[in-house]
Amino acid sequence: MGTRYTAEFSQTDSIDLVSCIAREQFLVSPQEETRLWVEKAQGSFERLCNTRVTLFDAALKSGQLIIMETRSKDGTWPSAQTHAVNRASKEDEDFQGQPGICGLTNLGNTCFMNSALQCLSNVPQLTEYFLKNRYLEELNFCNPLGMKGEIAEAYADLVKQAWSGRHRSIVPQVFKTKVGHFASQFLGYQQHDSQELLSFLLDGLHEDLNRVKKKEYVELCDAAGRPDQEVAQEAWQNHKRRNDSVIVDTFHGLFKSTLVCPDCGNVSVTFDPFCYLSVPLPVSHKRVMEVFFVSMDPRRKPEQHRLVVPKKGKISDLCVALAKHTGVSPERMMVADVFSHRFYKIYQLEESLSSILDRDDIFIYEVSGRSAICENSREDVVLPIYLRERTPARDYNNSYYGLMLFGHPLLVSVPRDRLSWDSLYHILLYRLSRYVTRPSSDDEDDGDEKGPSLTSSPILADLEDKDSIPKPGHVARGSSQDPGPEQAGPSSRVAGGSRAPVDNSPGPSHWPQRARRKHLFTLQTVNSNGTSDRSNFNEDTHGVSLSSQPYIAIDWEPEMKKRYYDEVEAEGYVKHDCVGYVLKKAPVRLQECIELFTTMETLEKENPWYCPSCKQHQLATKKLDLWKLPETLIIHLKRFSYTKFSREKLDTLVEFPIRDLDFSEFVIKPQNESAPELYKYDLIAVSNHYGGLRDGHYTTFACNKDSGQWHYFDDNSVSPVTENQIESKAAYVLFYQRQDVARRLQPQPSLSDPPAPPACGPPPNSEVMDLN
């Protein structure tokens, strides 16, 4: 424990007085940082965090042991060091590097936290605030909205360690624990968003360092026709009356929000503070979709096409785009979603493309014409065709057979006057001729005892509804007629050959015996799931339900399928030249994103505005303008897009300037023309996100405030880079510093000192890393 000293104090003395006397007795220099602990029962110790309270308020009693702890030169506290850290510190005790060039260990999916911390650590005025211990006098322990100063102290510990110059990397375990304690969404080791953590951290630091100890009630007032200058000044003063911290000084700016009622024309103008700008990216109105085209010509293999269609288009637009590649009229196409060897859904031309996900297997079939509903129509009937194989069931006596779906289903056009089983057999044999071998006369004679048979009776006579032709519609996955989860197969892709069992119907003795000629396969009417049970069909209010459509199954005996069906050829397909097409995304300028942010928009139905004039919620028009910009401007690029049917990450390249980002055209507040540097910004840090929605990795580019050199921070790895490596499609959060602040913080060199390097510029002859 070291030297002990006994002193007497009054109950009304403050903890600060105890600290001052202890410093004097232990000869602690004013530059050293200290903290006090009090010994409790059974040798446990408790921090005396708030040194402004009295001994009475701190519940200290006579005879209690107070311990003074001094921070080590490497920025750590001796009491917080684990054995592992102690061993590491002994190995690196002689290490002396550039302050701020320090990695952060990934604790398990914590790269998002490391990236946010590295960006914030390289904001010069905020880091100086912590390094010079100015935060100690502003810790707010009684703020009900704060974290009792714990987040600020944990962040200060990280900054002091990173900027001690004595660590190659540090382990942010204590900080991670504190964040998870106060924000349960960051508990554990799941992947998160660096911008979301940054938002929480800035808010937590602000409340922990808020100079306003008791927040007064402030009534928000509308402009009511007053000049913008007056309303803005009033709004900023009201904001500062409740929020006054280094975070407000550094990162907070002011919006002008204008709402206009579409009914009465009432205009509402308010000024609201902001901590960062979340700017949208210009979104392409085109979408690339991959489909497979199945021609009526049996000699042609299915073709894979990559089509460019409108994002908000219809199924008909998909057919029109495919028609340009195939020459087939869009009216002769039917679009279907194939899942597990079944038709999951047959689409109508007027349905929206947004209902099709990128992972769906979309097949477009050429047909002779659209299916006709009229009974007397002479047009062809389009029949959905499934392929099934009969397999022995898992029964000891092998008296029952099961049926397994396989291959790709078809949509086949059949003339209405040829709707007999025998005619359909020959039509299907022709459609399958590319991968089904016709038996020779010897084969037919040899298979007389085994081959299935058909009759020439009309198909429609065997159906419950003569006009029940397939209409585009939805087939529910996992419905009551589905074989069950234990029988489900994978999605039927062109490259796949998996089979899914669909039926356990009785054996050949129970099948329709139409003995006349021997065939390769039998035909069976089935429901939309591919099972033979058609007894549960119901009629809804719109007529015959979708499940009562005449789906036809081609049932193969295993021996016949093995002998005449070529599975390799059946699964074959070709790629059209358009598959190599990539929709080029033109880069956008950061200024375009800011213009889009300040563009007038109409509120959505889920978020209406209550108009005080007409006393109703209205879909008003809203416009945001920039009025006052902060010293350090954080720009969040909204790369993650979420809609009802899709989620995607926009990997558009955003071109952002390293220097001289000019906001003078965006700030509507009357400007001081004699000080143009008040509207120009230089880049100081970038948080990058590599990957997609489900997984990814965060890194950081940051400019060291002392050397002006840019570095790449990838968890515990740090490497120098050049400025031309910073701009990439991964840029996610940008940190800009106002030029007048950079000049104010730059130390003034004496006449004898060599000239300082330019702010955030590469040093001469620096060793750089090639970064892909």
ChimeraX attribute file (.defattr): number of C-alpha atoms within 10 A of each C-alpha:
attribute: neighborCount
match mode: 1-to-1
recipient: residues
	/A:1	5
	/A:2	6
	/A:3	6
	/A:4	10
	/A:5	10
	/A:6	9
	/A:7	8
	/A:8	8
	/A:9	12
	/A:10	9
	/A:11	15
	/A:12	11
	/A:13	15
	/A:14	19
	/A:15	22
	/A:16	16
	/A:17	15
	/A:18	19
	/A:19	18
	/A:20	12
	/A:21	12
	/A:22	19
	/A:23	16
	/A:24	11
	/A:25	13
	/A:26	13
	/A:27	9
	/A:28	15
	/A:29	9
	/A:30	10
	/A:31	8
	/A:32	12
	/A:33	16
	/A:34	15
	/A:35	15
	/A:36	21
	/A:37	16
	/A:38	16
	/A:39	15
	/A:40	13
	/A:41	7
	/A:42	6
	/A:43	7
	/A:44	9
	/A:45	15
	/A:46	12
	/A:47	12
	/A:48	16
	/A:49	18
	/A:50	19
	/A:51	18
	/A:52	16
	/A:53	15
	/A:54	19
	/A:55	20
	/A:56	14
	/A:57	13
	/A:58	16
	/A:59	8
	/A:60	17
	/A:61	10
	/A:62	8
	/A:63	9
	/A:64	11
	/A:65	15
	/A:66	22
	/A:67	20
	/A:68	16
	/A:69	14
	/A:70	17
	/A:71	16
	/A:72	15
	/A:73	13
	/A:74	17
	/A:75	22
	/A:76	18
	/A:77	17
	/A:78	12
	/A:79	9
	/A:80	9
	/A:81	12
	/A:82	10
	/A:83	9
	/A:84	8
	/A:85	14
	/A:86	13
	/A:87	12
	/A:88	13
	/A:89	16
	/A:90	10
	/A:91	10
	/A:92	13
	/A:93	13
	/A:94	10
	/A:95	12
	/A:96	13
	/A:97	14
	/A:98	16
	/A:99	19
	/A:100	26
	/A:101	26
	/A:102	24
	/A:103	22
	/A:104	26
	/A:105	18
	/A:106	18
	/A:107	15
	/A:108	10
	/A:109	17
	/A:110	24
	/A:111	26
	/A:112	26
	/A:113	29
	/A:114	27
	/A:115	32
	/A:116	26
	/A:117	22
	/A:118	28
	/A:119	23
	/A:120	20
	/A:121	26
	/A:122	24
	/A:123	21
	/A:124	20
	/A:125	21
	/A:126	19
	/A:127	19
	/A:128	17
	/A:129	14
	/A:130	20
	/A:131	18
	/A:132	12
	/A:133	16
	/A:134	12
	/A:135	21
	/A:136	18
	/A:137	11
	/A:138	17
	/A:139	24
	/A:140	24
	/A:141	19
	/A:142	15
	/A:143	19
	/A:144	12
	/A:145	12
	/A:146	21
	/A:147	21
	/A:148	20
	/A:149	24
	/A:150	21
	/A:151	24
	/A:152	26
	/A:153	19
	/A:154	17
	/A:155	19
	/A:156	22
	/A:157	20
	/A:158	23
	/A:159	23
	/A:160	24
	/A:161	23
	/A:162	26
	/A:163	21
	/A:164	22
	/A:165	19
	/A:166	24
	/A:167	25
	/A:168	20
	/A:169	17
	/A:170	19
	/A:171	15
	/A:172	20
	/A:173	13
	/A:174	13
	/A:175	20
	/A:176	20
	/A:177	15
	/A:178	17
	/A:179	23
	/A:180	14
	/A:181	14
	/A:182	16
	/A:183	14
	/A:184	9
	/A:185	12
	/A:186	21
	/A:187	14
	/A:188	13
	/A:189	12
	/A:190	10
	/A:191	17
	/A:192	18
	/A:193	17
	/A:194	24
	/A:195	23
	/A:196	13
	/A:197	20
	/A:198	19
	/A:199	13
	/A:200	15
	/A:201	21
	/A:202	17
	/A:203	17
	/A:204	24
	/A:205	22
	/A:206	23
	/A:207	29
	/A:208	27
	/A:209	29
	/A:210	26
	/A:211	21
	/A:212	17
	/A:213	17
	/A:214	12
	/A:215	12
	/A:216	10
	/A:217	9
	/A:218	11
	/A:219	7
	/A:220	12
	/A:221	12
	/A:222	14
	/A:223	18
	/A:224	11
	/A:225	10
	/A:226	10
	/A:227	9
	/A:228	17
	/A:229	11
	/A:230	10
	/A:231	20
	/A:232	22
	/A:233	13
	/A:234	16
	/A:235	21
	/A:236	17
	/A:237	12
	/A:238	16
	/A:239	17
	/A:240	15
	/A:241	16
	/A:242	17
	/A:243	21
	/A:244	17
	/A:245	20
	/A:246	20
	/A:247	20
	/A:248	21
	/A:249	16
	/A:250	19
	/A:251	19
	/A:252	19
	/A:253	22
	/A:254	21
	/A:255	20
	/A:256	21
	/A:257	17
	/A:258	17
	/A:259	23
	/A:260	20
	/A:261	22
	/A:262	14
	/A:263	13
	/A:264	10
	/A:265	13
	/A:266	14
	/A:267	18
	/A:268	17
	/A:269	20
	/A:270	19
	/A:271	26
	/A:272	16
	/A:273	17
	/A:274	16
	/A:275	21
	/A:276	21
	/A:277	18
	/A:278	17
	/A:279	19
	/A:280	18
	/A:281	24
	/A:282	16
	/A:283	11
	/A:284	13
	/A:285	10
	/A:286	14
	/A:287	15
	/A:288	15
	/A:289	20
	/A:290	18
	/A:291	23
	/A:292	23
	/A:293	24
	/A:294	22
	/A:295	19
	/A:296	15
	/A:297	13
	/A:298	16
	/A:299	13
	/A:300	12
	/A:301	19
	/A:302	23
	/A:303	21
	/A:304	20
	/A:305	23
	/A:306	21
	/A:307	25
	/A:308	19
	/A:309	21
	/A:310	16
	/A:311	15
	/A:312	12
	/A:313	17
	/A:314	18
	/A:315	20
	/A:316	21
	/A:317	20
	/A:318	22
	/A:319	22
	/A:320	18
	/A:321	16
	/A:322	24
	/A:323	16
	/A:324	12
	/A:325	14
	/A:326	14
	/A:327	9
	/A:328	16
	/A:329	15
	/A:330	19
	/A:331	16
	/A:332	15
	/A:333	27
	/A:334	26
	/A:335	24
	/A:336	26
	/A:337	19
	/A:338	21
	/A:339	20
	/A:340	24
	/A:341	27
	/A:342	27
	/A:343	28
	/A:344	20
	/A:345	19
	/A:346	21
	/A:347	21
	/A:348	16
	/A:349	19
	/A:350	11
	/A:351	13
	/A:352	16
	/A:353	22
	/A:354	17
	/A:355	14
	/A:356	17
	/A:357	13
	/A:358	13
	/A:359	8
	/A:360	18
	/A:361	20
	/A:362	23
	/A:363	28
	/A:364	24
	/A:365	20
	/A:366	22
	/A:367	23
	/A:368	18
	/A:369	17
	/A:370	16
	/A:371	20
	/A:372	18
	/A:373	14
	/A:374	10
	/A:375	11
	/A:376	9
	/A:377	11
	/A:378	11
	/A:379	19
	/A:380	20
	/A:381	27
	/A:382	25
	/A:383	19
	/A:384	22
	/A:385	25
	/A:386	28
	/A:387	22
	/A:388	31
	/A:389	24
	/A:390	22
	/A:391	17
	/A:392	15
	/A:393	18
	/A:394	11
	/A:395	9
	/A:396	7
	/A:397	8
	/A:398	11
	/A:399	12
	/A:400	16
	/A:401	18
	/A:402	18
	/A:403	26
	/A:404	23
	/A:405	28
	/A:406	23
	/A:407	22
	/A:408	22
	/A:409	23
	/A:410	25
	/A:411	25
	/A:412	21
	/A:413	21
	/A:414	22
	/A:415	16
	/A:416	17
	/A:417	12
	/A:418	16
	/A:419	18
	/A:420	19
	/A:421	21
	/A:422	20
	/A:423	19
	/A:424	20
	/A:425	20
	/A:426	12
	/A:427	17
	/A:428	17
	/A:429	19
	/A:430	15
	/A:431	18
	/A:432	18
	/A:433	16
	/A:434	17
	/A:435	20
	/A:436	19
	/A:437	14
	/A:438	16
	/A:439	14
	/A:440	9
	/A:441	9
	/A:442	8
	/A:443	10
	/A:444	17
	/A:445	12
	/A:446	11
	/A:447	16
	/A:448	13
	/A:449	9
	/A:450	14
	/A:451	19
	/A:452	24
	/A:453	19
	/A:454	20
	/A:455	17
	/A:456	15
	/A:457	14
	/A:458	16
	/A:459	20
	/A:460	17
	/A:461	11
	/A:462	13
	/A:463	15
	/A:464	14
	/A:465	13
	/A:466	12
	/A:467	17
	/A:468	19
	/A:469	21
	/A:470	22
	/A:471	17
	/A:472	16
	/A:473	16
	/A:474	16
	/A:475	17
	/A:476	15
	/A:477	17
	/A:478	12
	/A:479	10
	/A:480	10
	/A:481	20
	/A:482	17
	/A:483	18
	/A:484	13
	/A:485	8
	/A:486	8
	/A:487	13
	/A:488	17
	/A:489	18
	/A:490	13
	/A:491	18
	/A:492	22
	/A:493	20
	/A:494	19
	/A:495	10
	/A:496	14
	/A:497	17
	/A:498	16
	/A:499	22
	/A:500	23
	/A:501	23
	/A:502	24
	/A:503	23
	/A:504	19
	/A:505	17
	/A:506	14
	/A:507	15
	/A:508	13
	/A:509	7
	/A:510	8
	/A:511	12
	/A:512	13
	/A:513	13
	/A:514	14
	/A:515	10
	/A:516	12
	/A:517	13
	/A:518	18
	/A:519	21
	/A:520	26
	/A:521	21
	/A:522	21
	/A:523	22
	/A:524	21
	/A:525	21
	/A:526	22
	/A:527	22
	/A:528	28
	/A:529	27
	/A:530	28
	/A:531	25
	/A:532	20
	/A:533	15
	/A:534	18
	/A:535	9
	/A:536	11
	/A:537	15
	/A:538	12
	/A:539	12
	/A:540	9
	/A:541	6
	/A:542	6
	/A:543	8
	/A:544	15
	/A:545	14
	/A:546	21
	/A:547	22
	/A:548	22
	/A:549	24
	/A:550	28
	/A:551	24
	/A:552	22
	/A:553	24
	/A:554	20
	/A:555	21
	/A:556	23
	/A:557	19
	/A:558	14
	/A:559	14
	/A:560	17
	/A:561	18
	/A:562	11
	/A:563	13
	/A:564	14
	/A:565	21
	/A:566	14
	/A:567	15
	/A:568	10
	/A:569	12
	/A:570	19
	/A:571	17
	/A:572	14
	/A:573	17
	/A:574	14
	/A:575	14
	/A:576	17
	/A:577	12
	/A:578	14
	/A:579	15
	/A:580	10
	/A:581	13
	/A:582	11
	/A:583	12
	/A:584	7
	/A:585	12
	/A:586	10
	/A:587	13
	/A:588	15
	/A:589	15
	/A:590	19
	/A:591	18
	/A:592	16
	/A:593	19
	/A:594	21
	/A:595	14
	/A:596	15
	/A:597	19
	/A:598	17
	/A:599	12
	/A:600	14
	/A:601	15
	/A:602	15
	/A:603	15
	/A:604	12
	/A:605	10
	/A:606	7
	/A:607	11
	/A:608	15
	/A:609	19
	/A:610	14
	/A:611	22
	/A:612	11
	/A:613	12
	/A:614	13
	/A:615	8
	/A:616	13
	/A:617	14
	/A:618	20
	/A:619	22
	/A:620	24
	/A:621	18
	/A:622	18
	/A:623	18
	/A:624	18
	/A:625	21
	/A:626	23
	/A:627	21
	/A:628	20
	/A:629	22
	/A:630	21
	/A:631	23
	/A:632	29
	/A:633	22
	/A:634	22
	/A:635	20
	/A:636	19
	/A:637	21
	/A:638	18
	/A:639	22
	/A:640	15
	/A:641	14
	/A:642	10
	/A:643	8
	/A:644	7
	/A:645	10
	/A:646	12
	/A:647	12
	/A:648	13
	/A:649	14
	/A:650	20
	/A:651	20
	/A:652	20
	/A:653	18
	/A:654	23
	/A:655	16
	/A:656	17
	/A:657	16
	/A:658	18
	/A:659	17
	/A:660	15
	/A:661	19
	/A:662	18
	/A:663	18
	/A:664	17
	/A:665	10
	/A:666	15
	/A:667	17
	/A:668	15
	/A:669	15
	/A:670	9
	/A:671	12
	/A:672	10
	/A:673	9
	/A:674	7
	/A:675	10
	/A:676	14
	/A:677	18
	/A:678	20
	/A:679	23
	/A:680	18
	/A:681	25
	/A:682	21
	/A:683	24
	/A:684	26
	/A:685	31
	/A:686	28
	/A:687	26
	/A:688	24
	/A:689	24
	/A:690	15
	/A:691	12
	/A:692	13
	/A:693	12
	/A:694	8
	/A:695	11
	/A:696	15
	/A:697	18
	/A:698	26
	/A:699	26
	/A:700	27
	/A:701	29
	/A:702	30
	/A:703	28
	/A:704	23
	/A:705	23
	/A:706	17
	/A:707	18
	/A:708	18
	/A:709	22
	/A:710	25
	/A:711	23
	/A:712	26
	/A:713	24
	/A:714	22
	/A:715	25
	/A:716	16
	/A:717	15
	/A:718	19
	/A:719	17
	/A:720	21
	/A:721	22
	/A:722	19
	/A:723	16
	/A:724	8
	/A:725	14
	/A:726	22
	/A:727	17
	/A:728	16
	/A:729	17
	/A:730	22
	/A:731	26
	/A:732	24
	/A:733	26
	/A:734	21
	/A:735	22
	/A:736	24
	/A:737	25
	/A:738	22
	/A:739	22
	/A:740	16
	/A:741	17
	/A:742	19
	/A:743	12
	/A:744	10
	/A:745	12
	/A:746	14
	/A:747	10
	/A:748	11
	/A:749	10
	/A:750	8
	/A:751	7
	/A:752	6
	/A:753	8
	/A:754	8
	/A:755	10
	/A:756	13
	/A:757	14
	/A:758	12
	/A:759	21
	/A:760	23
	/A:761	17
	/A:762	20
	/A:763	14
	/A:764	8
	/A:765	6
	/A:766	11
	/A:767	10
	/A:768	14
	/A:769	14
	/A:770	9
	/A:771	11
	/A:772	5
